[in-house]
Amino acid sequence: MASKTVFVNQFTNGILGPDESMLGPVEDGGVIIANTAPGCWGPMLTPAIRGGHEVTRPVQVEGAEPGDSIAIRILSINVTSRCTASGNDTTFADRFLGDPYVAGKCPQCGTLYEETCVEGTGPECVKCAKCGAPAAPFAFTNGYTIAFNDKGTLGVTLNKEAAQKAADDARENMCIPDNSIQNPVVAMAPSDLPGLVARMIPFVGQLGVVPVRNTPDSHNARDLGSFLVDAPHEYGITQEQLDDVTDGHMDINRVRAGAVLIAPVRVPGGGVYVGDMHAMQGDGEIAGHTADVSGVVTMQVSVLKGVTCGGPIILPVYDDLPLLARPLNDEEKHQAMLEAEKWGVALEESAPISFVGSGPTLNDATSNALTRAAEFLDCTVPEVMNRATITGNIQIGRAPGTVTATFLAPTAKLREKGVYDLIRTQYGL
């Protein structure tokens, strides 16, 4: 029996795929409320988590089958962490097998995916539970601890003394959920960038559906997923299998409250999961990481029967649309009609849509987004390139390779493909 609401407070061990049992099901049109754990740094410091992140257990959606899509409307995102820590990273070559995000290894006893504990604070506080050796595969090259105001509108980075105070009660200050096993990154007390003020615009870096093969969650996109090709650990894949990812790990800052994500279903029930909430992030996430936080996400899910797309589609909130891709206002429509009449041209009715692409490089990701758009709209890539140039743009989600291609597309084709009603509702058309 499907539920109208499914509450999620359980997490994977970092692996998504058919071997991960699903919660639910939630009914078509129902709501998922998820208490999420911080993404990157905490799981990166916890080798027992095998995916580089710690996302929620997937939720089955009633009636969703391969060949369908699931529309996920993000109703709200609420940060619960009082502070977090992040920064640019480096790795210890003797503390992992092939990939530090996926296959942590103790440098002393050689245990793979070893259990760890936190002893004290500072850069070497994460220890192997078996032999006591420093075990974190990562360290900061430049790191910061950031505290958030009570209104949830901004954060302030801390100096050494304040970062140490936060580290003394790291798990509590990060509000890490009870079922999370990650080591709290705040315990490392980085403080290289004190006194900086950053606005909070929270979003989720991970949102999507389960892939058809067991995949480390942070690598569920074609850029980071390329690290799995011929990898020496058990999650290695072939180049052809890279196409099996579902691009759930986008790090696109427009996946925030009010946005709609359309995710193509690959397995029965879809398996909607979420995580890696960020307090803020500029396009590109150029430091490799941003301010990962705990939080509560509320989403409404709807099955789009027979709507097939090559990858995720985003309907951002209006303010996040590129200026060129925003629907015309009444005066613009009037002026366009006058000019069209001069030349005897019939105006196209169009509406905004944003296609996600991923790849090992930004050029590959852009090509992927354009190809997905062309295949969905039954047109050529050059046509999509022209539309994105004069009625939209390409925006970087994450380096090395997630992007969106956003532009105005013909409403007749959007109706035919079964997504126009969502677009019309999203933008009040």
Summary of the structure (lengths in Angstrom):
residues: 429
radius of gyration: 21.9
end to end distance: 36.0
largest distance: 80.8
contacts: 1620
relative contact order: 0.17
helix: 23%
strand: 33%
